[in-house]
């Protein structure tokens, strides 16, 4: 049963609800890509679908706008799939269960995917509406933005003529983003060996954290569960003989992990005492930003052998000493994080422990410095670091006619000027600006709260205002 069909603008919310019915997590975008192609075919619109499943849909200028420069509308079709503990939904195969409460749209037990499904819906609504006035439109729907912007990286931009781009991938109404950090994923690999060790098997967990986006919310003072797990293991190692069996935590490199778990072989009484001490310490340290942190220990069973003494010490050292969080603040823009990294995914295989980081900086040399720090530590421990998914930063343009136009439209509509700022998160604008020299771009969007978590929500009224602003901006692009 439709949940949003009565909301205005009807086209926007209808397409958003249709999108939410199609599983579209990163790496699972073929179905939604084909849905976009079917949309274009049904309306006789020219389109390009590439091997990555990126889609570009073209619509001609309306009467009176034939000589205007084309405009690019851009957003990504993939979403971060996170679930509330206990949620049984298979997000790879099932659509979302939308919930409308007053002004707020959310999804029951899961992320909503407003980041960036609402951009897809708004662009489709514009392409579908014959009553609007606008220049020629090139609507770009990319894949796998959330896992490294691989869609934008692989897109053939030779089909594009526009050099003005509205990127609808921001989450705070009234803020125009005009610059962003560059980044990369760094995968740390630590080889380990296993041997028998006589001690009870225990499960130590650090849970109940708030988490969030590792770029936009890295400055909120929230804890990283995998880093806290390292502190617990280090404290336990100081008290008693300890062998790590496995460590794991987090699902996405660009999400701050909310829970991490270790299997260890250790004295049960010592582990109980250390976990109680660390639970109290963490509750005190994070009483404001992560008040629900819980450190617990319980008996467990496993068929895996523990790591030997050397490997166990190396794992504890790695989780204790790896850098994490904010590393430098911007001297040019007060309050802006300049350089950071986030341990997002921690896993253990039979013969190696893997730790995957999202590394970000608006200064390219500092991004490389952090990768070098990771590599130096891992090599000392007998491990290695590989990088992939590197993307450039998006430099601020002192002269931007598009920015000036959008500021004027916003001010006319809202009665006050928007904020114009940079963001410490990767945006596809950086890749497009590198591929399309002279690209004039602004990133914006409606209010989305707690993206990349199962608490994600979207404001209906904000979507309505932002869509009206986009429509008016296109109308003024003579």
N, C-alpha and C positions, 0 to 999 in steps of 0.2 A: 504494500500500500504506500502511495506517495506521501511523503511527510512535508515536503517543501513546496508543493505545487501551487499553493495559494499565495506565496510570497512574491513581492515585486522587487526587482524586475523579473517577470516570470521566466523569460528566456534564460537568464543567468542561473537561477536556482533550479530550473528544470534540467539544464545541462550538467550542473554540479551533481544533482541527485543521480542522473544517469551514469555519470562517471563513477560515483561512489558504489554503484552496483557492480562495477567491473573490478576485479582484483588488479591492482596496479602498483605493487611495491617495486622498488628498484630491482632490475633484472627480470621483471615479470610484466613487461609492457607491450607484448605483441598484441594482446587482445584490445587494449585501449588504443594502440596505434591504428589497428584496423578499424576500430570504431570511428576514429577521426577521419580516416579515408572514406568510410561509408558516408559520413556526414558531408564531405566535400562532393562526392559523386552524386548524392541525392540532390544537391543544389547546383550542379553543373559548374563547380568551381575547380580551377586548375590546382593540382597538388603534386607534391613530390614526397614519396616515402622511401627512405634509404634503407640500407641493409642493417643499420643499427636500430631501426624502427622510429627514428626521427621523422616528423611530418612537417612540411611547410605547405600552407594553404594560401592561395592568392585570390584577392578580390579586386576588381577594377575600381577606379575612382568613380565617384558619383558625379552627375552633371555639375559643371562649374569648377571641378577640382582636377580636371584632366592634366593641367600643366603643373600641378603641385608635386613636390618631391614625394615619393612613396614613403610610407611609415611602417615600421616593423613593430608588431605586437609579439611579445615573447614571454613564455613561461615553460615550466617543465611538467611532464605528465606523471612522473613517478613520485611515490610518497614513501616516507619512513614508516615501517610497520612495527609498532610497539603495542603490547597488550598489557592490560591490568593483570596482576597475579590472579590465577584461577580462571582467566578467560579461556574458553576452549575454541574460539573461532579460528579456523584455518584461513589466515589472511592471504595465502597463496591461491586459494580456490573459492573463497566466499566473499561476497560484497559486504559493505559496512552496514551496520544498523544505526541509522541516523536518529538523532533525538533533537527535538525542538522544544526549548524551554524559554518562553518569553522572547528575548532578543538573541538568544544564544543557540547556535547549532553545534552539536558534538556527535560523537559516535559511541555507542554503548560498549565499554570495555576496551576500546582501541583508540589509536590515533585517528584523527579525522581526515588528514590529507588535504586540509585547506592550503597547506604548503605542499604543492602549489596548484591544487585542483581548482581553486577559485580563479586563477589566471586563465586556465584552460577554459573554464565556463564563461568568463567575461569575453575572451577573444571569440569564442564560438557564437556568443550572443550577438556580437557586433557583426560578424560575418553573415549571420542569419537574418539580420534586420534590414529590410529594404527602405525603411523610413529615415535612416541616418544619412548624414552628409560627411564625407571623408575623402582623403586622397586614396590612391591605390594602397591596398593593405597587403603586407606579407606577414602572415601569422606563423610563427615558429613554435613548434611544440617538441621539446627535446626530451630525451630519456636519460635515466641514470644520473641525474644531477646530484642526488643525495649521496651517492657512493663515489663521487670523484668527477662529476661533470663530463662524463665520457661522451654523452650525446653531443653536447656543444663542441667538445674537442674534435669529434669525428665528422661533424656536419660540413658538407661541401657548401660554402657560402657563395660560390660563383652564380648561383641562381638568384641571389639577392641584389636588388638595385638600391634599396633604401639605406640611408645613413643617419636616420633618426629612429631611435628605438625606445619603446615603452616596455620596460622589464617589470612585470607585475609579480615580483617574487620577494616583497618585503612584508613585514607583519605589523607595522605600526602606522595607523592612519595619521596623516599630518606630518609625516617625515619623508622627505625625498632623499634617497641615498644616491650619492654621486661619485663614490669612490669605495673600493673594498680591498681587503687583503688578498694576497696570493697565498697559495698553500700547496701541500703535498700530503700523501699518505706514506708513512714510514713503518715498515713491518720489521720488527725485531725478532730474530730467531735464536734461541738458546738451546743447543743440543744437550741432552741429558742421558744419563745411564741409570739403570735400576739394579737394586740388589735387595735381598731379604733383610728385614729389620724387625726385631721382636718388640712390639709395643702395640697398644690398642689403636684401632683405626677410628679417627674422629672427623666429623665434618664441622668446620668453622665457617660461619657465614657473617657477612656484613651486609645488612639489608635496610630498607626503609628510607633510602635517600630520595631527594627530590629530582635530581638529574636535570636534563634540559639540553639545549643546543650548545655544542662545545665552542661555538664562535660567539653568537649573540648573547649567551648567558654565562660565558666563562668568567665574567666580572661580578657575578652575583654571590661569590663566596661559598658556593655549594661544594660539598665534598665529592671526591671520586672514590667509589667503593673499592676499586681494585688497588688504589694507592693505600687506602686505609687497611685493606687486607694485608698488604705488605708490612705495614707497621705492626699489626697483630702478630704476624709470623716472626718478625724480628724480635719482638718482646718475648715471645714464647721460646725462641731459640736461645735467648740469654738465660732462661730459667731451667731448661731441661734438654735432654737429647731429643732432636726433632728430625723427622724425615718427611719431606713434602711428597705427596703422591700425585696430586694434581691441583691446579689453580685455574679458575675460569671466572669471567665476568664481562658484562656488556655485550651488545649486539651490533652496534654501529660505531665506526671510528669517530663520527661527528656528533655523537650523543654522549653526554656525561653518564657513565654507568650508575645505575641505582642499586645494584646488588652484585656481590661477588662471593664465591665459595671456594674453600680449599679443603681437600682431603689430606690429612696428615696422619703419621704414626707418631704418637707422643704419649707421655704420661697424662692420664685423664684429669687427675687432681690439679696438676700444674696448669693444664689448658683451661680448666674451669676458672682458676684464680686469675690467670692472665686475661681471659676474655671478659671477666667481670670488671677488672681494672680498666681495660681499654674501652669497654662500653661506657663506663662512667666518664672517662676522659673525653671520648668523642661527643657524648651528650653535652658536656660542658663547652667544648671547643665550638661546636656547631649548634648551640642551643637556639640561635636565631634563624640561621639559614637552612639547617637540616635537623629539626628537632626530633624527628622520628627514627634517627639512626639506632640500629640495634646490632650488637655483636653477640652471637650465640654459638654454642658448641653442643654437639650431641654425638652419641655413638653411631658408627656407620659401618658399612661393609663394602668391599671392592675386591675384584679379581686382579687388579693391578699391583705389581710390586712397587714398593716405595723407591724414590730416587736414592742413589747412594749419597754418602755424606758430602762429597765434593759438589755434586749436582744440586743437592738440596740447599747448600750454602749459597751457591751461585744464584739460584732462583730467589732466595730471600734477599740477597744483595741487590739483584736487579730490581725487584719491586720496592726496595727501600730507597735506592739511589737514582732511579730513572727520573729525569726532570718531568714536571707536569704542572699545568696551570699557566697563569700569567708570568711571563718572563720580562716584559718591558712595556711601559706605557708611552704613548706618543708625546713628544715634546712640542709638536706643532698644534695638535688638537686636544685640549684638556679633556680628560675623562675617557679618551679613546684608547683601547688596548692596542698596542702596536705588535706585540709578538707573544704567542702562546702555543701550547701543545696540549693534547688531551689523549690519555691512554683510554681508548674506547673499547677495544676488544682484547680479551685475555683468554687464551685457550691452551690446553695441554694435549699433546699427542703421545704416542708410545715412546718416542725418542726425542722430543723437542717441546719447549714452551714457546708460544708465540704471543707477542704483544704488539698491537697495531695502534699507531698514533695518527691523529690529525694534527699536522703542523701548519701554523698560520703566521704570516707577518706581512705588514704593508711595506717592509723593507726587505728586499730580496736577499741581501747579504745576511740578515739575521735569520731568515728562514733556513739558509744553508748552514749557518752556525749551529742551529739546533739539531739539524740532521747530523752534523759532524760530532756533536756532543753525544748523541745516541750511538753513533757508530763507534766512537772512541770507547765508551763504557762497554758496549756489547763485545767488542773485540778483546778487551781486557778479560772479560768473563768467558771467552772462547766462543762467542756467538757472532752474529752478523746482522746487518741492516740492509734492506732493499727498499727502494722508493718507487712509487708510481703514482699516476693521477696528478702530476704536478700541473698547476694552473697559474697564470700570471695575475698580478694585481691589476686593479683598474685605477689609473691615475686620474686625479682631479683635473677637469678642464676649466681654466679661468674664464673662457668665453664659451657660453653654451646657450644658443638661441632657444633650444628645446626647454632647457631648465627655466629660462626666463619666461617663456610662454606658459609653462605649467605652474609656475609660481603665481603668475597673474590670474590664471583660471582658478586656481585654488583660492586665492585671496578674494576674488569676486564672489565665489560660491560660499565660502565659509566666513568671510568677514575678518579674517586675520591671515597672516602669512604663515606658510609651512616652515618647518625646520629643514635646513639643508645640511646634511652631514655625511660622514664616512661611516663604514661599518667594519667590525672585526669578524668578518665571515666571508666565505667565498661566494661570489655571485658569477653567474654565467656572463655577466657584462664584461668581466675581465677578459675572457676568452674571445668574445665577440669584438671587443675593442682592439684586440691584437690582430684579429683576422680581417677587420673592416676598418682600415685607416681613416681617421677623421670621424669615427662614429660618435654621434651626439646622443647620449643615453641618460635616462633617469630611471631609477628603480623605486617602486612604491607598492602599496597594497593596503587592504583593509586590516582592521584589528584582528589578529589571531593571538590567542594566549596559549602558553605552554606547548608550543609546537614540539614535535618529536617525542611527546609523552602521551600516555593514554588519557590525560586530562585536557588535551588540546580542544580548543573551542574557537568559534568564529562569530563575530557580531553581525547580525542581519542588517541593522541600520548603517553600520560602517560600510558593508558591501554596497548598499544602495547609494551612499554618498560618493564612494570612490568610483563606482561605475558611471554615475552622472558626470563626474569630473573627467573621466576618460572620453566619454561621448562629446562633451563640450570642447575638450582639447582637440580632438579630431576635427570638429566642426570649424575651429579657428585656424586650421593648418592649410590656408589657401596657398 
